[in-house]
């Protein structure tokens, strides 16, 4: 993975942004429970933050493990 793959920043609602990370790294952070579906993500060059869930579609078993 090279630096050009790292195009996302993420932040909990009302929290400080972290990154940049790749989409693959976002998935891993979500699976590990480091970040959550309700956290926000923005891609370099975009102006609108959105929930991670709108970007990454996780499987139902993975989702249940965090509820």
C-alpha positions as CSV (number, residue, x, y, z in Angstrom):
1,X,0.0,0.0,0.0
2,X,1.3,3.4,-0.9
3,X,0.6,6.8,0.5
4,X,-1.8,7.6,-2.4
5,X,-4.1,4.9,-1.0
6,X,-4.5,6.8,2.3
7,X,-7.3,9.1,1.3
8,X,-9.6,9.0,4.4
9,X,-9.8,10.8,7.7
10,X,-12.1,9.6,10.5
11,X,-13.5,11.0,13.7
12,X,-16.1,10.2,16.4
13,X,-19.0,12.5,16.5
14,X,-17.7,15.8,18.0
15,X,-14.2,14.4,18.2
16,X,-10.8,15.0,16.6
17,X,-10.0,13.7,13.2
18,X,-7.4,11.0,12.7
19,X,-5.7,9.8,9.5
20,X,-5.1,9.6,6.7
21,X,-5.9,5.9,6.2
22,X,-6.9,3.7,3.3
23,X,-10.3,2.2,3.0
24,X,-8.8,-1.2,3.9
25,X,-7.4,0.3,7.1
26,X,-10.8,1.8,7.9
27,X,-12.3,-1.7,7.6
28,X,-9.7,-3.2,9.9
29,X,-10.2,-0.4,12.5
30,X,-14.0,-1.1,12.4
31,X,-13.5,-4.8,12.7
32,X,-11.2,-4.3,15.7
33,X,-13.7,-2.0,17.4
34,X,-11.3,1.0,17.3
35,X,-13.8,3.0,15.3
36,X,-17.6,2.6,15.2
37,X,-20.4,2.7,12.6
38,X,-21.5,6.1,14.0
39,X,-18.0,7.6,13.5
40,X,-17.6,10.0,10.6
41,X,-15.3,9.8,7.6
42,X,-14.2,12.2,4.9
43,X,-12.1,11.6,1.8
44,X,-9.4,14.0,0.8
45,X,-10.8,16.7,-1.4
46,X,-14.4,16.3,-0.2
47,X,-16.1,18.9,2.0
48,X,-18.9,16.8,3.6
49,X,-18.3,14.4,6.5
50,X,-20.5,11.2,6.5
51,X,-21.0,8.2,8.7
52,X,-18.5,5.4,8.1
53,X,-21.5,3.0,7.6
54,X,-22.4,5.0,4.4
55,X,-18.9,4.1,3.0
56,X,-18.2,0.7,4.3
57,X,-20.9,-2.0,4.2
58,X,-20.0,-4.5,6.9
59,X,-21.4,-8.0,7.1
60,X,-24.2,-8.8,9.6
61,X,-22.1,-11.1,11.8
62,X,-19.5,-8.4,12.2
63,X,-22.2,-5.8,13.0
64,X,-23.7,-7.9,15.7
65,X,-20.4,-8.4,17.4
66,X,-20.3,-4.6,18.2
67,X,-23.9,-4.2,19.4
